[in-house]
Amino acid sequence: MSMSSPRPTAASPLKLQFPQSLAVYDDYAAAQKSVDYLSDQEFAVEQLMIVGTDLKRIERITGRLTWNRIAIGGILSGLWLGGFVGLIFALFTSANTLQVLLSTAFFGAVFGLVWSLIGYAATRGQRDFSSITQVVATRYEILVEHKHAARARELLAGLPGALPTPFD
């Protein structure tokens, strides 16, 4: 019984071998500007990474949910889905296309209405609002391969205000 050695894996494009911090910024635009500047200076930008850190989740409340809003949303969602299914059916049948579209849209609307009302009832009023969420970084760090760190710092020093605290 021989043990085979693990197969070598391809290097990930999202990794550097020995990264060093080049700079840390409070917004992505500033980090992007610095990388763009280094690119303009003909620096090997493939030796850089921008890493978003200190993640936070932001939830923006967009409105209050009511039975009427849930019902209308379910109907509209069902109409869209039913219409799409009707288009697919219409491609494979010789029946009247308009009749197929209207019937599938109707059944989709009924299904969407019932399904959304059941789903809302299951929450028992624990979430009576709609929202959108996004995960954002609060800091952006530029990492550079260790072999190119000195040159990157030297070039970046030429961009006014581009190099905040490098080891923040």
BELMO-V39946 format. One record per residue. SS is DSSP state (hx for helix, st for strand, lp for the rest). PHI is phi as a letter, one per 30 degrees, with the letter a starting at -180 (NA if undefined). D_FIRST is the distance of its C-alpha to the first C-alpha in Angstrom with 2 decimals. Layout:
ss->{SS | SS}
phi->{PHI | PHI}
d_first->{D_FIRST | D_FIRST}
//
This chain:
ss->{lp | lp | lp | lp | lp | lp | lp | lp | lp | lp | lp | lp | lp | lp | lp | lp | lp | lp | st | st | st | st | st | st | st | lp | lp | hx | hx | hx | hx | hx | hx | hx | hx | hx | hx | hx | hx | hx | lp | lp | lp | lp | hx | hx | hx | st | st | st | st | st | st | st | st | st | st | st | st | st | st | st | st | st | lp | lp | hx | hx | hx | hx | hx | hx | hx | hx | hx | hx | hx | hx | hx | hx | hx | hx | hx | hx | hx | hx | hx | hx | hx | hx | hx | lp | lp | lp | lp | lp | hx | hx | hx | hx | hx | hx | hx | hx | hx | hx | hx | hx | hx | hx | hx | hx | hx | hx | hx | hx | hx | hx | hx | hx | hx | hx | hx | lp | lp | lp | lp | lp | st | st | st | st | st | st | st | st | st | st | st | st | st | st | st | st | st | hx | hx | hx | hx | hx | hx | hx | hx | hx | hx | hx | lp | lp | lp | lp | lp | lp | lp | lp | lp | lp | lp | lp}
phi->{NA | c | c | c | d | d | d | d | c | d | d | d | d | c | b | c | d | b | d | b | d | c | a | b | b | d | b | d | e | d | d | d | d | d | d | d | d | d | d | d | d | i | d | d | d | d | c | c | b | c | c | d | b | h | d | b | c | c | b | c | d | c | l | c | c | b | e | d | d | d | d | d | d | d | d | d | d | d | e | d | d | d | d | d | d | d | d | d | e | d | d | c | b | c | d | d | d | d | d | d | d | d | d | d | d | d | d | d | d | d | d | d | d | d | d | d | d | d | d | d | d | d | d | h | i | d | b | c | b | c | a | b | b | a | c | b | c | c | b | b | c | c | c | b | e | e | d | c | d | d | d | d | d | d | d | d | d | d | c | e | i | d | c | d | e | d | b | d}
d_first->{0.00 | 3.75 | 6.66 | 9.53 | 12.93 | 15.54 | 17.90 | 21.25 | 24.02 | 27.54 | 30.05 | 32.25 | 35.85 | 36.94 | 35.56 | 36.77 | 34.66 | 37.17 | 40.08 | 43.40 | 46.27 | 49.07 | 51.49 | 51.91 | 54.38 | 55.94 | 55.80 | 53.66 | 56.57 | 56.93 | 53.24 | 53.43 | 56.62 | 54.97 | 52.04 | 54.56 | 56.62 | 53.65 | 52.97 | 56.65 | 56.26 | 53.43 | 50.79 | 47.18 | 47.10 | 43.49 | 42.80 | 44.46 | 43.70 | 46.17 | 44.75 | 46.80 | 46.63 | 48.44 | 48.14 | 50.75 | 51.40 | 54.87 | 56.36 | 59.66 | 61.66 | 63.16 | 65.28 | 66.06 | 64.59 | 67.03 | 66.86 | 68.78 | 66.43 | 63.38 | 65.10 | 66.12 | 62.68 | 61.10 | 63.62 | 63.12 | 59.34 | 59.59 | 62.11 | 59.84 | 56.83 | 59.04 | 60.62 | 57.25 | 56.09 | 59.49 | 59.00 | 55.69 | 57.35 | 60.32 | 58.14 | 57.08 | 60.30 | 63.75 | 65.47 | 67.83 | 65.76 | 68.08 | 67.90 | 64.08 | 64.00 | 66.62 | 65.09 | 61.54 | 63.00 | 65.05 | 62.16 | 60.02 | 62.82 | 63.16 | 59.42 | 59.30 | 62.31 | 61.01 | 57.48 | 58.78 | 61.30 | 58.73 | 56.41 | 59.29 | 60.48 | 57.04 | 57.32 | 60.53 | 62.16 | 59.51 | 59.29 | 62.62 | 62.09 | 60.23 | 58.51 | 56.26 | 53.56 | 51.95 | 49.56 | 50.89 | 50.07 | 52.80 | 51.61 | 50.02 | 48.23 | 47.64 | 44.52 | 44.16 | 41.37 | 42.08 | 42.77 | 45.61 | 47.05 | 49.97 | 51.13 | 50.90 | 52.99 | 55.49 | 55.97 | 56.09 | 58.82 | 61.05 | 60.99 | 63.60 | 62.28 | 58.75 | 57.01 | 57.45 | 55.80 | 52.50 | 50.81 | 52.22}
//
